[in-house]
Amino acid sequence: MGKHSHQFVEKYKGEVAFGLSRELDEASFKVFLQKFSDDRLLEAICPRLTQEEIDRTVHLLTGLMRAHLKEEEYHQLFLKELQ
């Protein structure tokens, strides 16, 4: 089995909506990101993105990780090191 998992999207049975509650926003955000990172979707969308769109997305995501993860968490949870 690989190091990465996308189990939440497979098991979540609730609604997906934003703006109704923090709890629903967090669950919907997880579903949204896991659906977006599906291999088939990425194969379709990546060649269509501009370099600027790729750069902006990487900048946004790395900025969020820098702001909200400790260095050890980044290495463990994102890079899958130190396990």
Summary of the structure (lengths in Angstrom):
residues: 83
radius of gyration: 14.7
end to end distance: 14.9
largest distance: 37.6
contacts: 159
relative contact order: 0.09
helix: 66%
strand: 0%
